[in-house]
Amino acid sequence: MITIKNASWEVIKTIDSDLNKTLLKQLEAEWIQLAAACYTGICWACMCEIESWEENVNKSFRWEPWFPLWDEEVMTCIAGVKNTEKDIVLKTIY
């Protein structure tokens, strides 16, 4: 499961996770709108903060390089899920 919260820490939605899609594609498929521009991890528009289960996030899901981030930050356009049995909680930044 992926739980997404807004910048005020309010839960927007909880969805099933998919090992075969980026986090951003999974959120967009469930009508959760995040800012996104480049879809390559360069613009930082889709960055989210990982509230929990950071170890279950694959930050290089698409095998693209990413800029150094804090451990709790993730570019949702190039990140994915490592294991569907563990939940991920993300908070939008913008």
Stockholm file with secondary structure:
# STOCKHOLM 1.0

chainA/1-94         MITIKNASWEVIKTIDSDLNKTLLKQLEAEWIQLAAACYTGICWACMCEIESWEENVNKSFRWEPWFPLWDEEVMTCIAGVKNTEKDIVLKTIY
#=GR chainA/1-94 SS CEEEECTTSCEEEEECCCTTSCHHHHHHHTTCCCCCSSSSSSSCTTEEEEEECGGGEETTTTSCCCCCCCTTEEETTTCEESCTTSCEEEEECC
#=GC SS_cons        CEEEECTTSCEEEEECCCTTSCHHHHHHHTTCCCCCSSSSSSSCTTEEEEEECGGGEETTTTSCCCCCCCTTEEETTTCEESCTTSCEEEEECC
//
